[in-house]
Amino acid sequence: MGAPAPGTQLCALSEIREPGARGFLFGEGKERFDMFVVRHGDSVTAYVNECPHAFTPLETWPDKFLTMAEDEIICSTHGAIFNIGDGLCTSGPCTGKSLIAIPVIIDNGMITISQ
C-alpha cells in the first residue's frame, strides 16, 4: 500500500488535542508507511515518522511526538528537536536536516491527505 493517496481521510481534527500529535500506520511489511500529524491551534502539519539521523520512528510511546512543553517535535532516540511548522531540526545530531513533510488539509473538520 505505501503512502496514503490524496483524499485519504486520517481523522477528525477534534480527535487530536491541541496541542497534540497522533501517529498513523498504513500497510505492513515492506509496504508499511508510518506518519504523524501535529495539531497546533486550528492548523495541522504532517510528516513521515522517521528521524533523518537514525532513520528510526520518532516516538517510543504511541502518539508521543512532542516535547514536554508541547511546542516542538522530539526524537526519542537521540533527543533531536524539530520545528512543528517546517520540520527543521534545530538541535541534536541532525541539526539542519528536516523531517519529510506530507501535505494535509482540513476539509469539513477532517484531516485529509492533499495533493
C-alpha positions, 0 to 999 in steps of 0.5 A: 500500500505505501503512502496514503493517496490524496483524499485519504481521510486520517481523522477528525481534527477534534480527535487530536488535542491541541496541542497534540500529535497522533501517529498513523500506520498504513500497510505492513511489511515492506509496504508499511508507511508510518506518519504523524500529524501535529495539531497546533491551534486550528492548523495541522502539519504532517510528516513521515515518522522517521528521524533523518539521523537514525532513520528510526520512528520518532516516538517510543510511546504511541502518539508521543511526538512532542516535547514536554512543553508541547511546542516542538517535535522530539526524537526519542532516540537521540533527543533531536528537536524539530520545528512543528511548522517546517520540520527543521531540526534545530538541535541534536545530531541532525541539526539542519536536516528536516523531517519529510513533510506530507501535505494535509488539509482540513476539509469539513473538520477532517484531516485529509491527505492533499495533493 
